[in-house]
Amino acid sequence: MQTVETLNEGLKRAYSLKITAKDIEARVDAEIKKVAPQIRMPGFRPGKVPANLVRKMHGPAITQDALNTSIQDGIQQLISEKQLRPAMQPSVALEDGYEIGKDAEITVTLEVLPDVPTPAIDALVLERLVVPVDEAAVEAQLQRFADQQKRFDDAPKTHKAKTGDLVVMDFVGKVDGVAFEGGTGEDMSVEIGSGRLIPGFEDQIIGVKKGAELTINVTFPDDYAAENLKGAAATFDLVIKDVRVAKEAVIDEELATSLGLESLEQLRGLLKGQIEQEHNGLTRTHMKRKLLDQLAVGHDFEVPPSMVEAEFQQIWAQLQHEASHEADPAAALAEMEAERADYLAIAERRVRLGLLLSEIGQKNGVEVTQQEMNRLIAQAAQQYSPEERTRFIEYIRQEPMAAAQLRAPLYEDKVVDWLFEQAKITDRDVTREEIEAAIESEDSHVHGPGCGHDHDHDHAPAKAKKPAAKKAKKAEEPAPAADAPADETPAAEAKPAKKPAAKKAPAKKTEA
C-alpha cells in the first residue's frame, strides 16, 4: 500500500492511499480457496467444484468484499503508522471510475484529537455547600406526602359534588352524534379541580349527585393528541355512579401501614433519607460546576470541529423538539437561530471540558471496571423487550463506539469524584433555599412547556398537564469523556449531559 499525505492543517488530515490490484487479487484468491470446499454445484462432488467456476459464480461479490477489507485494513495501517488519534470516524472515498482489476485510489480525510495540556489540579480549591436536614423539613415533607395520599369517603346521596370531591362515572363521547373510538369508559374517577380533563369538562360536573345522568358539551383542544379530535366539538353522556368527599389528611400509623410500612417512624426515616439524597444532589451539582469552571480557566486549546458540530447538533435537535411544542413555534425557532453562535460556543466548551476530563482520567488511572460496565449494559437493556435485550447486549459488546457512549457518563463521574479527592474542600452549612439560589444564579433560565397529555381510556376527556419550569446551565456540563485509549475511541464522544430546553424564546445564556 502506498500512502501520500495531502493535507496537514491544524487538526485536519487527509491521505491518498493506493491499494494495488495485486493485493486485492491475492485476497480474492485466498477467499476462493477458503469457500470452495463449501460450494455445492450439480455434477461435482461436495468440495470438488473447480476454483475457476467458483470465481465465475461468486467472483464479483468476493472481489467487492476483498476491496472493502483491503480499505479497512489500509485505514488501520495508516492510523497505526502515522500514530493518528481520530476524533471521529474517518471519511473514506473511492476514486470515481474504479474498475475491478485495477489499482484502487482511496482518499481518507479525518480530524485528530489535539494534544491536551495536562491540567493543573494541585491548586483546586472548592467550597462544599452542605444542607443539614432538620426535623421541620421532614415534617413538612411528611405533610406534603400525606396530602398527596388523599383518601375519600362516600358522600351522602344528597351531596352535590364540589371542587376537591372525587366523582366516579361512566361516559360515552360523541362527535356529530356518533360515538368515537376510545371515547367510551366505565368507572372513571376524577377529582374535580385536578385539571386532568379537557377544558370545561370538570366545571360541568360541579353540583352533580350520585345517580345523576347528564350530557355535557366540550371542545377538544387544537393540540389534542388524537388527530381526528383536534378542535372538535363533542358531547359526553355521563352516568354519575358515585360522589366521594376527601378525608382530612392525617399523619398517623395508618398512613404508614397503608403503604406497607411497619410504622410512622419508618416512613419518617424514608422521607428523611429522600431529603438527604436531594440535598446531596444539589451539593454535588454546585461543587461540580465550580470544579468545571476552574478547569476551563486557562485551557483554550483547539478542538476538532467535527466533534463540536456533533455536540451542537444534539443540543440543537433538543431545542427544536422543545420549540415545536411552544405556543408560537416559529418565534421560538427564530430566536434560536439568532442565538446559534451562542449554542456553538456552548458545544465547543463542552467538548473541550470532555477532553480535559479524559486526559485527567487517563493520566491518573481512572477506569470503569468490567463489573461496572456489565451493570451499565444490564440497566440499559431493561428498556428493551426481552427478545430485543440479547441483540442490544450483543451490539454493545461488538461496537466500541456504542460501548463508549454507554460508559462515558459513569467515567466522567468517576473522574470528577477523583478530582474532588484531590481538591482542598471547605464545608459551609447553608439552607436549601440558599444552595438553590446559588445554582439558579448560574443558570440560564429556559422554561419549556411540556407536550404530554394525560389520558384515561384512550381518548377519554384528558388535557395536557401543566409542566414544571425547566432550568439548564447551558455551558456547565462537558460532553462526557470516554475512558478508552484515544486511538481507539474518541474522547468526549458520548451523548451530551444536560441539554438546554427551549422556552417561548431561549433566554440569554451564562458566559462560558
C-alpha positions as CSV (number, residue, x, y, z in Angstrom):
1,M,0.0,0.0,0.0
2,Q,1.3,3.4,-1.0
3,T,0.4,6.4,1.3
4,V,0.7,10.1,0.5
5,E,-0.3,12.9,2.9
6,T,-2.3,15.5,1.1
7,L,-3.4,17.7,4.0
8,N,-1.9,18.6,7.4
9,E,-3.6,21.7,8.6
10,G,-4.4,22.2,12.3
11,L,-6.3,19.1,13.4
12,K,-7.3,18.2,9.8
13,R,-5.5,15.4,8.0
14,A,-6.0,13.9,4.5
15,Y,-4.2,11.0,2.8
16,S,-4.2,9.3,-0.6
17,L,-3.9,5.5,-0.4
18,K,-3.2,3.2,-3.3
19,I,-4.2,-0.4,-2.9
20,T,-2.7,-2.4,-5.8
21,A,-4.7,-4.7,-7.9
22,K,-2.2,-7.4,-7.0
23,D,-3.1,-7.1,-3.3
24,I,-6.8,-7.2,-3.9
25,E,-6.4,-10.2,-6.2
26,A,-4.4,-12.0,-3.6
27,R,-7.2,-11.6,-1.1
28,V,-9.8,-12.8,-3.7
29,D,-7.7,-16.0,-4.4
30,A,-7.4,-16.6,-0.6
31,E,-11.1,-16.3,-0.1
32,I,-12.0,-18.5,-3.1
33,K,-9.7,-21.3,-1.7
34,K,-11.5,-20.8,1.7
35,V,-15.1,-21.0,0.4
36,A,-14.6,-23.5,-2.5
37,P,-14.9,-26.6,-0.2
38,Q,-18.3,-25.3,0.9
39,I,-19.7,-24.7,-2.6
40,R,-22.3,-27.2,-3.9
41,M,-22.8,-27.5,-7.7
42,P,-24.7,-30.1,-9.8
43,G,-22.2,-32.6,-11.4
44,F,-19.5,-32.1,-8.8
45,R,-18.8,-33.9,-5.6
46,P,-19.1,-31.7,-2.4
47,G,-15.9,-29.7,-2.1
48,K,-14.7,-30.5,-5.6
49,V,-16.0,-27.5,-7.5
50,P,-13.1,-26.0,-9.5
51,A,-11.8,-22.6,-8.4
52,N,-12.5,-21.1,-11.8
53,L,-16.2,-22.0,-11.6
54,V,-16.4,-20.6,-8.0
55,R,-14.8,-17.4,-9.4
56,K,-17.3,-17.2,-12.2
57,M,-20.3,-17.7,-9.9
58,H,-19.2,-15.6,-6.9
59,G,-16.3,-13.6,-8.2
60,P,-17.9,-10.1,-8.2
61,A,-19.2,-10.4,-4.6
62,I,-15.9,-11.9,-3.3
63,T,-14.0,-9.1,-5.1
64,Q,-16.1,-6.4,-3.5
65,D,-15.6,-7.9,-0.1
66,A,-11.9,-8.1,-0.7
67,L,-11.8,-4.5,-1.7
68,N,-13.7,-3.4,1.4
69,T,-11.5,-5.5,3.6
70,S,-8.4,-4.0,1.9
71,I,-9.7,-0.5,2.5
72,Q,-10.4,-1.1,6.2
73,D,-7.0,-2.8,6.7
74,G,-5.4,0.1,4.9
75,I,-7.0,2.7,7.1
76,Q,-6.0,0.8,10.3
77,Q,-2.4,0.5,9.0
78,L,-2.4,4.3,8.2
79,I,-3.6,5.1,11.7
80,S,-1.0,2.9,13.3
81,E,1.9,4.0,11.1
82,K,1.1,7.7,11.4
83,Q,0.2,7.4,15.1
84,L,-3.1,9.2,14.5
85,R,-5.8,9.6,17.1
86,P,-9.0,10.1,15.1
87,A,-11.6,12.4,16.8
88,M,-14.4,10.9,14.7
89,Q,-14.8,8.1,12.2
90,P,-12.6,8.9,9.2
91,S,-14.3,9.8,5.9
92,V,-13.3,7.4,3.1
93,A,-13.9,7.9,-0.7
94,L,-13.0,5.5,-3.6
95,E,-11.9,7.3,-6.7
96,D,-14.5,7.8,-9.4
97,G,-14.3,5.3,-12.3
98,Y,-12.7,2.5,-10.3
99,E,-12.8,-0.8,-12.2
100,I,-12.2,-4.3,-10.9
101,G,-8.8,-5.5,-11.8
102,K,-7.2,-2.0,-11.4
103,D,-5.4,-0.3,-8.5
104,A,-7.8,1.3,-6.1
105,E,-7.1,5.0,-5.2
106,I,-8.6,5.9,-1.8
107,T,-8.9,9.3,-0.2
108,V,-9.1,9.3,3.6
109,T,-9.9,12.5,5.5
110,L,-10.2,12.9,9.3
111,E,-9.7,15.1,12.3
112,V,-7.3,14.1,15.0
113,L,-7.6,14.7,18.7
114,P,-5.5,17.7,20.0
115,D,-2.6,17.4,22.4
116,V,-4.4,18.3,25.5
117,P,-2.2,20.1,28.0
118,T,-2.1,18.4,31.4
119,P,-4.5,20.4,33.6
120,A,-3.1,21.7,36.8
121,I,-5.1,20.1,39.6
122,D,-2.9,20.7,42.6
123,A,-4.4,24.2,43.2
124,L,-8.1,23.2,43.1
125,V,-10.0,24.8,45.9
126,L,-13.7,24.2,46.3
127,E,-16.4,25.1,48.7
128,R,-19.0,22.4,49.6
129,L,-22.4,23.8,50.4
130,V,-24.0,21.5,52.9
131,V,-27.7,21.5,53.7
132,P,-28.5,19.8,57.0
133,V,-31.8,18.0,57.3
134,D,-33.8,19.4,60.2
135,E,-37.0,18.0,61.7
136,A,-39.1,20.8,60.3
137,A,-38.1,19.8,56.8
138,V,-39.0,16.2,57.5
139,E,-42.4,17.1,59.0
140,A,-43.2,19.4,56.0
141,Q,-42.3,16.7,53.6
142,L,-44.4,14.3,55.6
143,Q,-47.4,16.6,55.5
144,R,-47.0,17.0,51.7
145,F,-46.8,13.3,51.4
146,A,-50.0,12.9,53.4
147,D,-51.8,15.5,51.3
148,Q,-50.9,13.5,48.2
149,Q,-52.2,10.3,49.7
150,K,-55.8,11.5,49.6
151,R,-58.4,9.2,51.0
152,F,-62.1,9.6,50.1
153,D,-65.3,8.7,51.9
154,D,-68.7,8.1,50.2
155,A,-70.8,11.2,50.3
156,P,-74.5,11.3,51.2
157,K,-76.8,10.8,48.3
158,T,-78.0,14.4,48.6
159,H,-74.4,15.8,48.5
160,K,-73.7,17.9,45.5
161,A,-70.2,17.5,44.0
162,K,-67.8,20.4,44.6
163,T,-64.2,21.2,43.9
164,G,-62.0,18.6,45.6
165,D,-64.6,15.9,45.5
166,L,-64.0,12.6,43.7
167,V,-66.6,11.7,41.0
168,V,-66.9,8.2,39.6
169,M,-68.6,8.0,36.2
170,D,-69.3,6.1,33.1
171,F,-69.1,8.1,29.9
172,V,-69.8,8.0,26.1
173,G,-68.1,10.6,23.9
174,K,-69.7,11.6,20.6
175,V,-68.8,13.8,17.7
176,D,-71.7,14.8,15.5
177,G,-73.8,12.4,17.4
178,V,-71.6,9.4,16.7
179,A,-69.5,7.7,19.4
180,F,-65.8,7.9,18.5
181,E,-63.2,5.3,19.0
182,G,-61.7,5.2,22.5
183,G,-64.3,7.7,23.8
184,T,-66.2,5.2,26.0
185,G,-65.3,4.3,29.5
186,E,-66.6,3.0,32.8
187,D,-65.8,3.8,36.4
188,M,-63.5,6.7,35.6
189,S,-62.6,8.6,38.7
190,V,-61.7,12.3,38.5
191,E,-61.0,14.8,41.3
192,I,-62.8,18.0,40.4
193,G,-60.3,20.8,40.1
194,S,-57.4,18.5,39.3
195,G,-57.2,19.7,35.7
196,R,-56.9,16.2,34.3
197,L,-59.8,16.6,31.8
198,I,-60.2,18.8,28.8
199,P,-61.2,22.4,29.4
200,G,-64.9,22.8,30.5
201,F,-65.4,19.2,31.5
202,E,-64.8,19.3,35.2
203,D,-66.7,22.6,35.5
204,Q,-69.8,21.0,34.2
205,I,-69.9,18.2,36.8
206,I,-69.8,20.5,39.7
207,G,-73.1,20.1,41.5
208,V,-73.9,16.6,40.3
209,K,-75.3,14.0,42.7
210,K,-74.8,10.2,42.8
211,G,-77.1,8.5,40.3
212,A,-77.4,11.6,38.0
213,E,-77.4,11.3,34.3
214,L,-76.4,14.2,32.1
215,T,-74.9,15.3,28.8
216,I,-72.2,18.0,28.6
217,N,-70.7,19.9,25.7
218,V,-67.0,20.3,25.3
219,T,-64.4,21.2,22.6
220,F,-61.2,19.3,22.3
221,P,-58.0,21.4,22.3
222,D,-56.4,22.2,19.0
223,D,-53.2,20.4,20.2
224,Y,-55.1,17.2,21.3
225,A,-53.1,14.0,20.6
226,A,-55.8,12.3,18.5
227,E,-55.7,13.9,15.1
228,N,-59.4,13.3,14.4
229,L,-60.4,15.1,17.6
230,K,-58.3,18.2,17.4
231,G,-60.6,21.2,17.8
232,A,-63.7,19.0,17.5
233,A,-67.0,19.9,19.3
234,A,-68.1,16.9,21.3
235,T,-70.7,15.7,23.8
236,F,-70.3,13.3,26.6
237,D,-73.2,11.3,28.1
238,L,-72.4,10.8,31.7
239,V,-73.8,8.4,34.4
240,I,-72.6,9.5,37.9
241,K,-72.0,6.3,39.8
242,D,-70.6,7.8,43.0
243,V,-69.5,11.1,44.6
244,R,-66.9,10.9,47.4
245,V,-65.5,13.6,49.7
246,A,-61.9,13.9,50.7
247,K,-60.9,13.0,54.2
248,E,-58.7,15.3,56.1
249,A,-55.0,14.4,55.6
250,V,-53.9,12.7,58.9
251,I,-50.4,11.8,59.8
252,D,-50.8,8.6,61.7
253,E,-49.8,5.0,61.9
254,E,-52.5,4.1,59.4
255,L,-50.8,6.3,56.8
256,A,-47.6,4.3,57.1
257,T,-49.3,0.8,57.2
258,S,-51.4,1.7,54.2
259,L,-48.1,1.9,52.3
260,G,-46.9,-1.5,53.6
261,L,-44.5,0.0,56.2
262,E,-44.2,-1.1,59.8
263,S,-44.6,2.3,61.5
264,L,-44.8,6.1,61.1
265,E,-41.2,6.4,62.2
266,Q,-40.1,4.2,59.4
267,L,-41.9,6.5,57.0
268,R,-40.2,9.5,58.6
269,G,-36.9,7.8,58.1
270,L,-37.5,7.1,54.5
271,L,-38.6,10.7,53.8
272,K,-35.5,12.0,55.7
273,G,-33.3,9.8,53.5
274,Q,-35.0,11.1,50.4
275,I,-34.4,14.7,51.5
276,E,-30.8,14.0,52.3
277,Q,-30.4,12.5,48.8
278,E,-31.9,15.5,47.2
279,H,-29.6,17.8,49.3
280,N,-26.5,15.8,48.3
281,G,-27.5,16.1,44.7
282,L,-27.7,19.9,45.0
283,T,-24.4,19.9,46.8
284,R,-22.7,17.9,44.1
285,T,-24.2,19.9,41.2
286,H,-23.0,23.1,42.7
287,M,-19.5,21.8,43.5
288,K,-19.1,20.1,40.1
289,R,-19.9,23.4,38.3
290,K,-17.3,25.2,40.3
291,L,-14.8,22.5,39.5
292,L,-15.5,22.6,35.8
293,D,-15.2,26.4,35.8
294,Q,-11.8,26.1,37.4
295,L,-10.7,23.5,34.8
296,A,-12.0,25.6,31.9
297,V,-9.9,28.6,33.0
298,G,-6.6,28.8,31.1
299,H,-7.4,26.0,28.7
300,D,-8.2,27.2,25.3
301,F,-6.7,24.6,23.0
302,E,-8.1,23.8,19.6
303,V,-10.9,21.2,19.5
304,P,-12.0,19.1,16.5
305,P,-14.7,20.9,14.6
306,S,-16.4,17.6,13.8
307,M,-16.8,16.9,17.5
308,V,-18.1,20.4,18.1
309,E,-20.6,20.0,15.3
310,A,-21.8,16.6,16.5
311,E,-22.3,18.1,20.0
312,F,-24.1,21.1,18.6
313,Q,-26.4,19.0,16.5
314,Q,-27.6,17.1,19.6
315,I,-28.2,20.3,21.5
316,W,-30.0,21.9,18.5
317,A,-32.2,18.8,18.0
318,Q,-33.4,19.0,21.6
319,L,-34.1,22.7,21.3
320,Q,-36.0,22.2,18.1
321,H,-38.1,19.5,19.7
322,E,-38.9,21.8,22.7
323,A,-39.7,24.7,20.4
324,S,-42.1,22.7,18.3
325,H,-44.4,22.4,21.3
326,E,-44.4,26.2,22.0
327,A,-47.5,28.3,21.6
328,D,-45.6,30.1,18.8
329,P,-43.0,27.6,17.4
330,A,-41.9,30.0,14.7
331,A,-41.0,32.7,17.1
332,A,-39.1,30.2,19.3
333,L,-37.2,28.9,16.3
334,A,-36.4,32.4,15.1
335,E,-34.8,33.4,18.4
336,M,-32.9,30.1,18.5
337,E,-31.5,31.0,15.1
338,A,-30.5,34.4,16.4
339,E,-28.5,32.7,19.1
340,R,-27.0,30.0,17.1
341,A,-23.4,31.3,17.7
342,D,-24.0,31.1,21.4
343,Y,-25.0,27.5,21.2
344,L,-22.0,26.7,19.1
345,A,-19.8,28.2,21.8
346,I,-21.5,26.1,24.4
347,A,-20.9,22.9,22.3
348,E,-17.2,23.9,21.9
349,R,-16.8,24.4,25.7
350,R,-18.5,21.1,26.4
351,V,-16.2,19.2,24.0
352,R,-13.1,20.9,25.5
353,L,-14.1,20.0,29.0
354,G,-14.8,16.4,28.0
355,L,-11.3,16.2,26.5
356,L,-9.8,17.7,29.7
357,L,-11.6,15.2,31.9
358,S,-10.5,12.4,29.6
359,E,-6.9,13.5,29.8
360,I,-7.1,13.7,33.6
361,G,-8.7,10.3,33.9
362,Q,-6.2,8.5,31.6
363,K,-3.2,10.1,33.2
364,N,-4.3,9.1,36.7
365,G,-5.6,5.6,36.0
366,V,-9.3,6.2,36.4
367,E,-11.2,3.3,34.9
368,V,-14.6,1.8,34.6
369,T,-14.3,-1.8,35.6
370,Q,-15.8,-4.7,33.6
371,Q,-18.2,-5.3,36.5
372,E,-19.4,-1.7,36.3
373,M,-19.7,-2.0,32.6
374,N,-21.8,-5.2,32.8
375,R,-24.1,-3.4,35.3
376,L,-24.5,-0.5,32.9
377,I,-25.3,-2.8,30.0
378,A,-27.8,-4.7,32.1
379,Q,-29.5,-1.5,33.2
380,A,-29.7,-0.1,29.7
381,A,-31.1,-3.4,28.4
382,Q,-34.1,-3.1,30.7
383,Q,-35.7,-0.5,28.4
384,Y,-36.0,-3.2,25.7
385,S,-38.4,-6.1,25.3
386,P,-37.0,-9.5,26.5
387,E,-36.4,-10.6,22.9
388,E,-34.5,-7.4,22.0
389,R,-32.3,-7.4,25.0
390,T,-30.0,-10.1,23.7
391,R,-29.5,-8.2,20.5
392,F,-28.8,-5.0,22.3
393,I,-26.2,-6.6,24.6
394,E,-24.5,-8.2,21.6
395,Y,-24.5,-4.9,19.8
396,I,-22.9,-3.1,22.7
397,R,-20.2,-5.8,23.0
398,Q,-19.4,-5.6,19.3
399,E,-19.4,-1.9,18.8
400,P,-16.7,0.0,20.6
401,M,-18.3,3.4,19.9
402,A,-21.7,2.3,21.4
403,A,-19.9,0.9,24.4
404,A,-18.0,4.2,24.8
405,Q,-21.2,6.2,24.8
406,L,-22.8,4.0,27.4
407,R,-19.6,4.1,29.6
408,A,-18.9,7.8,29.2
409,P,-21.3,9.3,31.9
410,L,-20.1,7.0,34.6
411,Y,-16.5,7.5,33.6
412,E,-17.0,11.3,33.8
413,D,-18.5,11.0,37.3
414,K,-15.5,8.8,38.4
415,V,-13.1,11.4,37.1
416,V,-15.0,14.2,38.9
417,D,-15.0,12.2,42.1
418,W,-11.2,11.7,41.8
419,L,-10.8,15.4,41.4
420,F,-12.9,16.1,44.4
421,E,-10.5,13.9,46.4
422,Q,-7.5,16.0,45.2
423,A,-9.1,19.3,45.8
424,K,-8.9,21.3,49.0
425,I,-12.5,21.5,50.1
426,T,-14.1,23.5,52.9
427,D,-17.7,23.0,54.1
428,R,-20.3,25.6,54.8
429,D,-23.8,25.0,56.1
430,V,-26.5,26.7,54.1
431,T,-30.2,26.4,53.7
432,R,-31.9,24.6,50.8
433,E,-33.1,28.0,49.5
434,E,-29.5,29.3,49.6
435,I,-28.0,26.5,47.6
436,E,-30.9,26.5,45.1
437,A,-30.3,30.3,44.7
438,A,-26.6,29.7,44.1
439,I,-27.3,27.1,41.4
440,E,-30.0,29.3,39.9
441,S,-27.7,32.3,39.7
442,E,-25.5,30.3,37.3
443,D,-28.4,29.1,35.3
444,S,-29.8,30.4,32.1
445,H,-33.5,30.1,32.8
446,V,-35.2,28.2,30.0
447,H,-38.8,27.2,30.5
448,G,-40.0,24.6,28.1
449,P,-43.8,23.8,28.2
450,G,-44.3,20.1,28.0
451,C,-46.4,18.5,25.4
452,G,-47.7,15.3,27.1
453,H,-51.3,14.5,27.6
454,D,-52.7,12.6,30.5
455,H,-55.3,10.2,29.0
456,D,-58.0,8.0,30.6
457,H,-59.4,5.2,28.5
458,D,-57.5,6.2,25.3
459,H,-59.5,9.2,24.1
460,A,-61.3,9.9,27.4
461,P,-61.5,13.6,28.1
462,A,-58.0,14.4,29.1
463,K,-56.0,17.5,28.8
464,A,-52.3,18.5,28.7
465,K,-50.6,18.7,32.0
466,K,-49.1,21.9,33.1
467,P,-45.4,21.3,33.0
468,A,-42.9,22.4,35.6
469,A,-40.4,25.0,34.6
470,K,-37.1,23.7,33.3
471,K,-33.8,25.2,34.0
472,A,-30.4,24.4,32.5
473,K,-27.0,25.9,32.8
474,K,-26.2,25.5,29.1
475,A,-22.4,25.8,29.4
476,E,-22.0,23.8,32.5
477,E,-21.6,20.1,31.6
478,P,-18.9,18.7,29.4
479,A,-19.6,16.1,26.7
480,P,-18.8,13.0,28.8
481,A,-15.3,11.7,28.2
482,A,-14.7,8.2,27.1
483,D,-12.1,6.2,29.0
484,A,-10.9,4.1,26.1
485,P,-7.5,4.9,24.7
486,A,-7.7,7.9,22.4
487,D,-6.5,5.9,19.4
488,E,-9.4,3.5,19.8
489,T,-12.3,5.6,21.0
490,P,-12.6,9.4,20.7
491,A,-12.7,11.2,24.0
492,A,-15.9,13.1,24.8
493,E,-17.7,11.2,22.0
494,A,-20.7,10.3,24.2
495,K,-24.0,12.0,24.2
496,P,-24.0,15.3,26.0
497,A,-25.2,15.7,29.5
498,K,-28.0,18.1,30.3
499,K,-29.3,19.7,27.1
500,P,-31.0,23.1,27.3
501,A,-34.7,23.2,26.6
502,A,-36.4,25.9,24.6
503,K,-38.9,28.3,26.1
504,K,-41.1,30.9,24.4
505,A,-37.8,32.4,23.3
506,P,-34.5,31.0,24.5
507,A,-33.1,33.1,27.3
508,K,-29.7,34.7,27.3
509,K,-27.0,32.3,28.5
510,T,-24.4,32.5,31.1
511,E,-20.9,33.3,29.7
512,A,-18.9,30.1,29.2
